[in-house]
């Protein structure tokens, strides 16, 4: 991994945690628990805000909710007609959003374990879902290149963000909800104002390949992106200063700030 200058570390104030296909050796505690039950690969995972539940989305068309402490399945959510590859909890932990190859987004009531809303409109696979920090809006994106904003309470489309030229692979809101970051196979990361539906800025890394994942720092001052072929980029939003992190031997499918 290339060195990161001290000023960049101060700017970020955080460490980007990165997931990749390459193998990484950890000198840490042994594996705590293995959860089994899905009949297909697991494409997405998410913890509930209180950390008590883990949601896993699978190619078997189901979402499983696991009791983290017990290591057992609490519920199996069925209803999607194809692979489920995106999942996100609402900030209050009362709803779950899922995205699927069937082109729909489903909002689940976690008290009744029933579908509250099925959101339709995307053409093709839904790759990413994200809740706004206030839980009022769900953002979704996929192969049709359009980011759709949904009213979570009413289950209706509230707006669209257009500009990407290829798949939208990942979405992330800033902690204050004033920014929505999107990562696309067109080689760009775009920052949007979800209230005005306007694009605020973009970062073009098409020369390095598709952008697989994106995260916004809690203070909103930095954005990180995982790229194809193992590169991670971090940008200072105010100055656009770019830091490059290298070392992975495969596509970087997930990034997160502490």
Residue pairs with C-beta under 8 A, 6 or more apart in sequence:
1 245
1 246
1 247
2 244
2 245
2 246
2 247
4 234
4 243
4 245
5 243
8 234
8 236
8 241
8 243
11 221
11 222
11 236
11 241
12 217
12 221
12 222
12 234
12 243
12 257
13 217
13 219
13 221
13 222
14 217
14 218
14 222
14 257
14 258
15 257
15 258
16 215
16 224
16 232
16 234
16 245
16 255
16 256
16 257
17 255
17 256
17 257
17 258
18 226
18 232
18 245
18 248
18 252
18 254
18 255
19 213
19 226
19 252
19 253
19 254
19 255
20 226
20 230
20 248
20 249
20 250
20 251
20 252
20 253
21 249
21 250
21 251
21 253
22 230
22 248
22 249
22 250
33 71
35 54
35 56
35 64
35 66
35 71
35 73
37 64
37 73
38 56
38 58
38 59
38 60
38 62
38 64
39 58
39 60
40 58
40 59
40 60
40 61
40 83
41 58
41 59
42 56
42 57
42 58
42 59
43 57
43 58
43 59
43 83
43 84
43 85
43 86
44 56
44 57
44 84
44 85
44 86
44 87
45 54
45 55
45 56
45 57
45 87
46 54
46 55
46 87
46 88
46 89
47 53
47 54
47 55
47 68
47 89
48 54
48 55
48 89
48 93
49 89
49 91
49 92
49 93
50 93
51 68
52 67
52 68
52 69
53 65
53 66
53 67
53 68
53 74
53 89
53 93
53 110
54 65
54 66
54 68
55 63
55 64
55 65
55 66
55 87
55 89
55 96
56 63
56 64
56 66
56 87
57 63
57 84
57 85
57 86
57 87
57 98
58 64
58 83
58 84
59 83
59 84
59 85
61 78
61 80
61 81
61 82
61 83
61 84
61 100
62 76
62 77
62 78
62 80
62 84
63 76
63 77
63 80
63 84
63 87
63 96
63 98
63 108
64 73
64 75
64 76
64 77
65 73
65 74
65 75
65 76
65 77
65 96
65 110
65 113
66 72
66 73
66 74
67 73
67 74
75 113
77 96
77 98
77 108
77 113
79 106
79 115
79 118
80 98
80 100
80 102
80 104
80 106
81 100
81 102
82 100
82 101
82 102
83 100
83 101
84 98
84 99
84 100
84 101
85 99
85 100
85 101
85 125
85 126
85 127
86 97
86 98
86 99
86 100
86 126
86 127
86 128
86 129
86 140
87 96
87 97
87 98
87 99
87 129
88 96
88 97
88 129
88 130
88 131
88 138
89 95
89 96
89 97
89 131
90 96
90 97
90 131
90 135
90 152
91 131
91 133
91 134
91 135
92 135
93 110
94 109
94 110
94 111
95 107
95 108
95 109
95 110
95 116
95 131
95 135
95 152
96 107
96 108
96 110
97 105
97 106
97 107
97 108
97 129
97 130
97 131
97 138
97 140
97 152
98 105
98 106
98 108
98 129
99 105
99 126
99 127
99 128
99 129
99 140
99 142
100 106
100 125
100 126
101 125
101 126
103 120
103 122
103 123
103 124
103 125
103 126
103 142
104 118
104 119
104 120
104 122
104 126
105 118
105 119
105 122
105 126
105 129
105 138
105 140
105 150
106 115
106 117
106 118
106 119
107 115
107 116
107 117
107 118
107 119
107 138
107 152
107 155
108 114
108 115
108 116
109 115
109 116
116 155
117 152
117 154
117 155
118 155
119 138
119 140
119 148
119 150
119 155
119 157
121 148
121 157
122 140
122 142
122 143
122 144
122 146
122 148
123 143
123 144
124 142
124 143
124 144
125 142
125 143
125 167
126 140
126 141
126 142
127 141
127 142
127 143
127 167
127 168
127 169
127 170
128 139
128 140
128 141
128 142
128 168
128 169
128 170
128 171
128 182
129 138
129 139
129 140
129 171
130 138
130 139
130 140
130 171
130 172
130 173
130 180
131 137
131 138
131 139
131 152
131 173
132 138
132 139
132 173
132 177
132 194
133 173
133 174
133 175
133 176
133 177
134 177
135 152
136 151
136 152
136 153
137 149
137 150
137 151
137 152
137 158
137 194
138 149
138 150
138 152
139 147
139 148
139 149
139 150
139 171
139 173
139 180
139 194
140 147
140 148
140 150
140 171
141 147
141 148
141 164
141 168
141 169
141 171
141 182
142 167
142 168
143 167
145 162
145 164
145 165
145 166
145 167
145 168
145 184
145 186
146 160
146 161
146 162
146 164
146 168
147 160
147 161
147 162
147 164
147 168
147 171
147 180
147 182
147 192
148 157
148 159
148 160
148 161
149 157
149 158
149 159
149 160
149 161
149 194
149 197
150 156
150 157
150 158
151 157
151 158
159 194
159 197
160 197
161 180
161 182
161 192
161 194
161 197
161 199
163 190
163 199
163 202
164 182
164 184
164 186
164 188
164 190
165 184
165 186
166 184
166 185
166 186
166 210
167 184
167 185
167 186
167 210
168 182
168 183
168 184
169 183
169 184
169 185
169 210
169 211
169 212
169 213
170 182
170 183
170 211
170 212
170 213
170 214
171 180
171 181
171 182
171 183
171 214
172 180
172 181
172 214
172 215
172 216
173 179
173 180
173 181
173 194
173 216
174 180
174 181
174 216
174 220
175 216
175 218
175 219
175 220
176 220
177 194
178 193
178 194
178 195
178 220
179 191
179 192
179 193
179 194
179 200
179 216
179 220
179 237
180 191
180 192
180 193
180 194
181 189
181 190
181 191
181 192
181 214
181 215
181 216
181 223
182 189
182 190
182 192
182 214
183 189
183 211
183 212
183 213
183 214
183 225
183 226
184 190
184 210
184 211
185 210
185 211
186 206
186 210
187 204
187 205
187 206
187 207
187 208
187 209
187 210
187 211
188 202
188 203
188 204
188 205
188 206
188 211
189 202
189 203
189 205
189 211
189 214
189 223
189 225
189 233
189 235
190 199
190 201
190 202
190 203
191 199
191 200
191 201
191 202
191 223
191 237
192 198
192 199
192 200
193 199
193 200
201 237
201 240
203 223
203 225
203 233
203 235
203 240
203 242
205 211
205 225
205 227
205 231
205 233
208 227
208 228
208 229
208 231
209 227
209 228
209 229
210 227
210 228
211 225
211 226
211 227
211 228
212 225
212 226
212 227
212 228
212 251
212 252
212 253
212 254
213 225
213 226
213 252
213 253
213 254
213 255
214 223
214 224
214 225
214 226
214 255
215 223
215 224
215 225
215 255
215 256
215 257
216 222
216 223
216 257
217 223
217 224
217 257
218 257
220 237
221 236
221 237
221 238
222 234
222 235
222 236
222 237
222 257
223 234
223 235
223 237
224 232
224 233
224 234
224 235
224 255
224 257
225 232
225 233
225 234
225 235
225 255
226 232
226 251
226 252
226 253
226 254
226 255
227 233
227 251
227 252
228 251
228 252
229 250
229 251
230 246
230 247
230 248
230 249
230 250
230 251
230 252
231 244
231 245
231 246
231 248
231 252
232 244
232 245
232 246
232 248
232 252
232 255
233 242
233 243
233 244
233 245
234 242
234 243
234 245
235 241
235 242
235 243
